[in-house]
Amino acid sequence: GKEISQLPSFERGMGIVFQNYALFPNLTVLQNVKYALTLRKETKKDAEKIALRTLEQVSLLDQMHQRPNQLSGGQCQRVAIARALCLKPDILCFDEPTSALDPELTGEVLRVIRELADKNMTMIIVTHEMNFARDVASKVIFIDDGRICEMGTPDEVFGSPKRERTKQFLASYVK
């Protein structure tokens, strides 16, 4: 790998979307998204404008006055995505973004992630959604027991995996 000094410097850092949303239950959707902006010392007016634009991006502008307990799991996950996106991170990291969602809600979240990929957002997605990874990723890394077992383009990893463990895993998950 590269030495730390050789890595590109990131001005805005990394945004993280956790699998359990990590939303503040006492705040509205809009307040949850604006919260990160206020920590960054944005003015109230600018924070509101950015938060509204980001909520529109994840198709939740109509839910801005709701609290998390009034939303579906997919909607909560999209609020979490909006909260991470509003800071305009260089990299967006998703930790199992669909693990707690039913299939319909999973589709909502994957649609947003696909739209981000189409806009060339750099993302790291930890997922068991192998079909989605195959369709969206530019690079796939298969990790087993904390070690990298396989790495390459989706065509390389899914089309002709080199290791037996990768083949077994993909045979049980990829349809």
Secondary structure, DSSP 8 states (H G I E B T S, - for coil): ---GGGS---SS-EEEE-TT----TTS-HHHHHHHHHHHTT--HHHHHHHHHHHHHHTT-GGGTT--GGGS-HHHHHHHHHHHHHTT--SEEEEESTTTTS-HHHHHHHHHHHHHHHHTT-EEEEE-S-HHHHHHH-SSEEEEETTEEEEEE-HIIIIIS-SSHHHHHHHHHH--
